[in-house]
């Protein structure tokens, strides 16, 4: 039993959680203590979060072990969130986990919180994504909005970030707009519930069109280009195969594109080669000039043994970059052409699909000001406080009915329009990235993955493209320790353990 059981501990923000998971997939217990104290401030207060973690971590871990019906001797390892997150909050969980690992003489496993969110889906979707590489993972929550290209190789997952928010996270935008409109904290669930009672077309919000660094094009434009290229792809592939066959017949079987790139150097371009040789220069002309007996070995002997690709690059200059090569080759040239031949390898660097949510937050504020909605918002907030509804949840039918009655149609339309715009933006950008990088499946996770409209929008878009998609359960969408224990299982198999000197890494990156 001990070979498969992992105790996970999560304390990166405002939830204290402990979970026991068997084999990375079977959740035996998952205890989460949410911190309601932050509702009075409309957001997470880091110092208060740390103090609440100190109070909750011991009873939460004890309850998780009790519900799982196991002892510390039964465990194979103890996993804990290393980062990213609030420094003080992370410190509580890490200190407790290190003490427990030392006392129980169990290995300690450090887990990236973002990878944990991805495994909240993968732990229950192994059949959906069996032998599916690569996957595109959208991690969207109150603190994070990231797009990751995920590939599994030798039972280990590898990640590369291909997009992220440049300012606010999507969930943060939901919470801030909810606070602006006088809703309880956290505002995301309330916005989702109230949006169903408004008109999503009432307020036309727009988003900044962020150009990718590699192509200078926006995500929607890239998406449109992929649709247009789909009809021409078959002819282009046939033409490319014919050209490759001609080139190989002239160069020899052992000559590869990698060999050619290493010999020519990074600054050598097709345009340069044509300008030097002249328009009438053909491969046949080149061979006649060299002579029939000229071989690659002969050519190397003429250059000298000291001549290397590095020497050639230094002569040609350092100004040549992959982006320049792509611009010369044309938009039809895909980074996947130069991808590693090893199965499961991640695609090379390509365009980014970054997002921004600060603009729509400001647009909502301006709408409120221009339509003189502030007096009604303040009156509603005061009513919710005096009625004791600020700590209520939309799942409580009585509480929801009272709060819904306090909203006018204009505000409900504003909420519905905001949510519709955000979900369409996330869907459009995610699908554009998936199409560009050739993703064979979509993983959507994080707190905002519980949003009903986002689930519907992404599912419909994925189904139209015959792309498998998976979400976590509602319980595993928000921060929890089950996802941490699940993400730790591959590390247990690989015996990738953390030292007892482990410290929090608040800005920890994935990939």
C-alpha positions in Angstrom: 0.0 0.0 0.0 2.7 2.5 0.9 4.2 2.4 -2.6 1.2 4.3 -4.0 -0.1 6.5 -1.2 0.8 10.2 -1.2 -0.3 12.9 1.3 -0.6 16.2 -0.5 -0.6 19.6 1.3 -1.7 22.9 -0.4 -1.5 26.4 1.2 -0.5 28.7 -1.7 -3.4 31.3 -1.2 -6.6 31.2 0.8 -7.4 27.5 1.1 -5.8 25.1 3.5 -6.1 21.6 2.0 -4.8 18.1 2.6 -5.5 15.0 0.6 -4.5 11.3 0.4 -4.3 10.0 -3.2 -3.5 6.4 -4.3 -1.6 5.9 -7.5 -2.0 9.4 -8.7 -5.6 8.9 -9.6 -7.7 7.6 -6.7 -8.7 10.2 -4.2 -9.1 8.7 -0.7 -9.7 12.0 1.0 -9.6 15.7 0.1 -10.2 18.2 2.9 -10.4 21.9 2.1 -10.7 24.8 4.6 -11.7 28.0 2.9 -10.9 31.3 4.6 -14.1 33.4 4.8 -12.3 36.2 6.7 -11.3 37.8 3.4 -14.9 38.5 2.4 -14.8 41.6 4.7 -12.0 43.1 2.6 -13.1 42.1 -0.9 -9.9 40.3 -1.6 -7.1 38.1 0.0 -5.1 39.8 2.7 -1.7 37.9 2.7 -0.9 38.3 6.4 -4.4 37.1 7.4 -4.1 34.2 5.0 -0.8 33.1 6.7 -2.4 33.2 10.1 -5.5 31.3 9.0 -3.2 28.6 7.5 -1.4 28.3 10.9 -4.7 27.7 12.6 -6.0 25.2 10.0 -3.1 23.1 8.8 -2.9 20.6 11.7 -6.6 19.8 12.0 -7.0 19.6 8.2 -4.1 17.1 7.8 -5.5 15.0 10.6 -8.9 14.9 9.1 -7.6 13.9 5.7 -5.6 11.0 7.2 -8.7 10.0 9.2 -11.0 10.0 6.2 -8.6 8.0 4.1 -8.2 5.5 6.9 -4.4 5.4 6.7 -1.5 6.0 9.0 1.8 7.9 8.3 3.5 4.5 8.0 1.3 3.7 5.1 2.5 6.7 3.1 5.0 6.5 0.3 5.8 10.2 0.3 4.6 13.7 1.4 4.0 16.3 -1.3 3.6 20.0 -0.8 3.1 23.1 -3.0 6.5 24.9 -3.5 5.0 27.8 -5.5 3.8 30.0 -7.0 1.7 31.7 -4.4 1.8 34.0 -1.3 5.2 33.7 0.5 3.8 33.5 4.0 1.0 31.1 3.0 3.5 28.8 1.2 5.8 28.8 4.2 3.2 27.4 6.5 2.5 24.4 4.3 6.2 23.7 3.4 7.3 24.0 7.1 4.6 21.6 8.2 5.3 19.1 5.3 9.1 19.2 6.0 8.5 18.5 9.7 6.1 15.7 8.9 8.5 14.1 6.4 11.4 14.3 8.9 9.4 12.8 11.7 7.8 10.0 9.6 11.0 9.4 7.7 9.2 9.8 4.3 10.5 11.4 1.2 9.4 15.0 0.5 8.1 16.0 -3.0 7.9 19.6 -4.1 5.1 20.4 -6.6 4.5 23.4 -8.8 1.0 24.7 -8.1 0.3 25.3 -11.8 1.2 21.7 -12.6 -1.1 20.6 -9.9 -4.0 22.3 -11.6 -3.2 20.5 -14.8 -3.2 17.2 -13.0 -6.6 18.0 -11.5 -7.8 17.1 -15.0 -5.3 14.5 -16.0 -5.9 12.3 -13.0 -9.4 11.6 -14.2 -8.9 11.9 -18.0 -6.2 9.4 -18.7 -8.4 7.5 -21.2 -9.5 10.7 -22.9 -5.9 11.7 -23.6 -4.2 8.3 -24.0 -1.3 8.6 -26.3 -2.3 12.2 -27.1 0.7 14.5 -27.6 0.9 17.4 -27.4 -1.9 18.8 -25.2 -2.7 22.5 -24.7 -3.6 23.4 -21.1 -5.4 26.6 -20.2 -4.8 27.3 -16.5 -7.2 30.1 -15.6 -7.9 31.2 -12.1 -7.9 34.3 -9.8 -4.1 34.4 -9.7 -3.1 32.8 -13.0 -4.0 32.8 -16.7 -1.5 30.7 -18.7 -1.4 28.5 -21.8 0.9 25.5 -21.7 2.0 23.1 -24.4 2.2 19.8 -22.4 3.8 16.6 -23.7 4.3 13.3 -21.9 7.4 11.3 -22.5 8.6 8.3 -20.5 5.7 8.9 -18.0 7.0 12.4 -17.3 5.2 15.6 -18.3 7.0 18.5 -19.9 5.6 22.0 -20.3 6.3 25.1 -22.3 4.4 28.4 -21.7 3.0 29.7 -25.0 0.8 32.4 -23.6 -0.1 34.3 -20.4 -1.9 37.4 -19.2 0.2 40.5 -19.3 -1.6 42.1 -16.4 -4.7 40.9 -14.5 -5.7 37.2 -14.4 -9.1 36.4 -15.7 -10.4 35.4 -12.3 -9.0 38.6 -10.8 -10.9 40.6 -13.4 -14.1 38.8 -12.4 -13.5 39.5 -8.7 -12.7 43.2 -9.3 -15.7 43.8 -11.5 -17.9 42.0 -8.9 -16.5 44.2 -6.2 -17.1 47.3 -8.3 -20.8 46.3 -8.7 -21.2 45.6 -5.0 -21.2 41.8 -5.1 -19.9 39.5 -2.3 -16.3 38.0 -2.4 -15.3 35.9 -4.2 -17.2 37.4 -7.1 -16.6 34.9 -9.8 -19.4 32.4 -8.8 -21.9 35.3 -8.3 -21.1 36.8 -11.7 -21.7 33.4 -13.3 -25.0 32.9 -11.6 -26.3 36.4 -12.3 -25.2 36.5 -15.9 -27.9 34.0 -16.8 -30.5 36.8 -16.0 -29.0 39.4 -18.3 -28.5 40.1 -22.0 -24.9 39.2 -23.1 -25.2 41.4 -26.2 -26.3 44.5 -24.4 -22.8 46.1 -23.9 -20.2 45.6 -26.7 -16.9 45.1 -25.0 -13.7 44.7 -26.9 -10.2 43.4 -26.0 -6.7 44.6 -27.0 -5.3 42.8 -30.0 -1.9 41.7 -28.8 0.6 40.9 -31.5 2.8 37.9 -31.2 6.5 38.5 -31.0 7.4 36.0 -33.7 4.9 36.9 -36.4 3.6 40.3 -35.5 0.1 39.0 -35.9 -2.7 38.8 -33.4 -4.2 35.5 -32.2 -7.5 36.0 -34.1 -5.6 36.7 -37.3 -3.5 33.6 -36.9 -6.6 31.6 -36.3 -8.2 32.9 -39.5 -5.1 32.2 -41.5 -5.1 28.6 -40.3 -8.6 28.1 -41.4 -7.7 29.5 -44.9 -4.6 27.4 -45.1 -6.5 24.2 -44.3 -7.9 24.0 -47.8 -4.5 24.5 -49.4 -2.5 22.3 -47.1 -2.8 19.1 -49.1 -1.4 20.7 -52.3 1.3 22.5 -50.4 2.4 19.2 -48.8 2.5 17.4 -52.1 4.6 20.2 -53.6 7.0 20.2 -50.6 7.5 16.5 -50.8 8.4 16.7 -54.5 10.9 19.5 -53.8 12.4 17.5 -51.0 12.8 14.5 -53.2 14.6 16.5 -55.8 16.9 18.1 -53.3 17.8 14.8 -51.7 18.6 13.2 -55.0 21.1 15.9 -55.7 22.6 16.1 -52.2 22.7 12.4 -51.3 20.9 10.3 -48.8 23.1 11.3 -45.9 22.6 15.0 -46.3 19.9 16.3 -44.0 18.3 19.7 -43.3 20.1 19.8 -40.0 23.5 19.2 -41.8 22.7 22.0 -44.2 21.8 24.4 -41.4 24.9 23.7 -39.4 27.1 24.2 -42.5 25.5 27.4 -43.7 25.2 29.1 -40.3 22.3 31.1 -38.8 22.9 34.2 -41.0 22.7 32.5 -44.4 19.3 32.8 -46.1 17.8 31.6 -49.3 17.6 35.2 -50.5 21.3 35.6 -49.9 22.1 32.4 -51.8 20.0 33.4 -54.8 21.6 36.9 -55.0 25.1 35.5 -54.9 24.5 32.7 -57.4 22.4 34.7 -59.9 18.9 33.8 -61.3 20.3 31.3 -63.9 22.3 29.3 -61.4 20.9 25.8 -61.0 22.0 22.7 -59.0 23.2 21.2 -62.4 25.3 24.3 -63.0 26.8 24.0 -59.5 27.7 20.3 -60.0 29.3 21.0 -63.4 31.5 23.7 -61.8 32.6 21.5 -58.9 33.2 18.5 -61.1 31.9 15.0 -60.8 34.5 13.9 -58.3 33.7 16.7 -55.9 32.3 15.2 -52.7 31.4 16.6 -49.3 34.6 15.2 -48.1 36.6 17.0 -50.8 34.8 20.2 -50.1 35.6 19.9 -46.4 39.3 19.3 -47.2 39.3 22.5 -49.3 37.9 24.5 -46.5 40.3 23.2 -44.0 39.9 21.2 -40.8 39.7 24.4 -38.8 36.6 25.6 -40.6 33.5 24.9 -38.5 29.8 26.1 -38.5 30.8 28.4 -35.6 33.5 30.0 -37.8 31.0 30.4 -40.7 28.4 32.0 -38.4 31.0 34.5 -37.0 31.8 35.5 -40.7 28.1 35.9 -41.6 27.1 37.9 -38.5 24.8 37.4 -35.5 21.9 39.5 -36.8 20.2 36.5 -38.3 17.4 35.0 -36.0 14.7 32.3 -36.3 12.1 35.1 -36.6 14.0 36.5 -39.6 14.1 33.0 -41.2 10.4 32.6 -40.8 9.7 36.0 -42.3 11.8 35.1 -45.4 10.3 31.6 -45.8 6.8 32.9 -45.6 3.8 32.5 -43.3 3.3 28.9 -44.5 6.5 27.8 -42.8 5.6 26.2 -39.5 7.9 25.7 -36.5 6.8 22.1 -36.5 8.9 21.5 -39.6 12.0 21.9 -37.5 10.7 20.0 -34.5 12.7 17.2 -32.9 12.1 13.8 -34.5 12.0 12.3 -31.1 8.4 11.3 -30.2 7.0 13.4 -27.4 9.5 16.3 -27.9 8.0 19.8 -27.5 7.8 22.1 -30.5 10.5 24.8 -30.7 9.9 28.4 -29.9 7.0 30.0 -31.8 4.5 32.8 -31.6 3.0 33.6 -28.2 -0.7 33.9 -27.4 -0.7 36.4 -24.6 -3.8 38.0 -23.1 -4.8 41.2 -21.3 -7.8 41.8 -19.0 -7.0 45.2 -17.5 -8.8 47.0 -20.4 -12.2 45.4 -19.9 -12.0 46.0 -16.2 -11.5 49.7 -16.9 -14.2 49.7 -19.6 -16.7 48.4 -17.0 -15.7 51.2 -14.6 -16.2 53.8 -17.3 -19.6 52.3 -18.2 -20.7 52.6 -14.5 -19.5 56.3 -14.4 -21.1 57.3 -17.7 -24.5 55.7 -16.8 -24.5 57.1 -13.3 -24.8 53.6 -11.7 -22.7 54.3 -8.6 -25.6 55.4 -6.2 -27.5 52.2 -7.0 -24.4 50.1 -6.4 -23.7 51.7 -3.0 -27.3 51.2 -1.9 -27.2 47.6 -2.9 -23.9 47.0 -1.1 -25.3 48.5 2.0 -28.4 46.4 1.8 -26.3 43.2 1.4 -24.2 44.1 4.5 -27.2 44.9 6.7 -29.0 41.8 5.6 -26.0 39.6 6.3 -25.7 38.4 2.7 -22.1 39.4 2.0 -20.8 35.9 3.0 -23.5 34.0 1.2 -23.1 31.7 -1.7 -25.0 31.5 -5.0 -25.7 27.8 -4.3 -28.0 28.9 -1.5 -31.3 29.4 -3.3 -32.8 31.8 -0.7 -29.6 33.9 -0.6 -29.4 34.0 -4.4 -33.1 35.0 -4.7 -32.6 38.0 -2.3 -29.5 39.2 -4.0 -31.0 38.8 -7.5 -34.0 40.9 -6.5 -31.6 43.8 -5.6 -30.3 44.1 -9.1 -31.8 46.2 -11.9 -31.9 45.0 -15.5 -29.1 47.4 -16.6 -26.6 45.9 -14.1 -27.6 42.4 -15.0 -27.0 43.1 -18.7 -23.6 44.6 -17.8 -22.6 41.4 -15.9 -23.8 39.1 -18.7 -22.0 41.2 -21.4 -18.8 41.2 -19.3 -18.8 37.4 -18.8 -19.7 36.7 -22.5 -16.8 38.9 -23.7 -14.3 37.3 -21.4 -15.3 33.7 -22.2 -15.3 34.4 -26.0 -11.8 36.0 -25.6 -10.4 33.0 -23.7 -12.0 30.6 -26.2 -10.7 32.4 -29.3 -7.2 32.7 -28.0 -7.0 29.1 -26.7 -8.2 27.6 -29.9 -5.9 29.8 -32.0 -2.9 28.5 -29.9 -4.2 24.9 -30.2 -4.4 25.1 -34.0 -1.0 26.8 -34.4 0.9 24.3 -32.2 -1.0 21.2 -33.5 -2.5 20.3 -30.1 -4.4 17.0 -30.1 -6.4 17.7 -26.9 -7.4 20.6 -24.6 -7.2 20.7 -20.8 -9.0 23.6 -19.0 -8.4 24.0 -15.3 -8.3 26.4 -12.5 -11.0 28.2 -10.5 -12.5 30.0 -13.6 -12.8 26.5 -15.3 -15.9 26.1 -13.0 -17.6 29.0 -15.0 -20.6 27.5 -16.8 -20.4 29.7 -19.9 -16.6 29.1 -20.3 -17.2 25.4 -20.2 -19.9 25.6 -22.7 -18.0 28.0 -25.1 -14.8 25.9 -25.1 -16.6 22.6 -25.4 -18.6 23.8 -28.4 -15.5 25.2 -30.1 -13.5 22.0 -29.4 -16.3 19.7 -30.7 -16.5 21.7 -33.9 -12.8 20.8 -34.5 -13.1 17.2 -33.3 -10.7 18.1 -30.5 -11.0 16.2 -27.2 -11.4 18.5 -24.2 -11.6 17.9 -20.4 -12.3 19.9 -17.3 -11.8 19.1 -13.6 -14.8 18.4 -11.4 -16.2 21.6 -9.8 -14.6 20.5 -6.5 -11.2 20.1 -8.0 -11.3 23.4 -10.0 -10.3 25.6 -7.1 -7.2 25.1 -5.0 -7.0 21.7 -3.4 -4.4 19.1 -2.2 -5.6 16.2 -4.3 -4.2 17.8 -7.4 -0.9 18.3 -5.6 -0.7 14.6 -4.6 -1.6 13.6 -8.2 1.1 15.8 -9.7 3.6 14.3 -7.2 3.0 10.7 -8.3 5.2 10.8 -11.5 8.0 12.4 -9.3 7.6 9.6 -6.9 8.1 7.0 -9.7 11.1 8.9 -10.9 12.4 9.4 -7.3 12.6 13.2 -7.7 12.6 14.2 -4.1 13.1 17.6 -2.5 15.6 18.3 0.3 14.5 19.2 3.8 16.0 22.6 3.2 13.1 23.3 0.7 11.9 26.9 0.8 8.9 28.7 -0.8 9.3 30.1 -4.3 6.5 32.7 -4.7 7.3 33.4 -8.3 7.9 29.8 -9.4 7.4 29.2 -13.1 6.3 26.1 -15.0 8.2 25.1 -18.1 
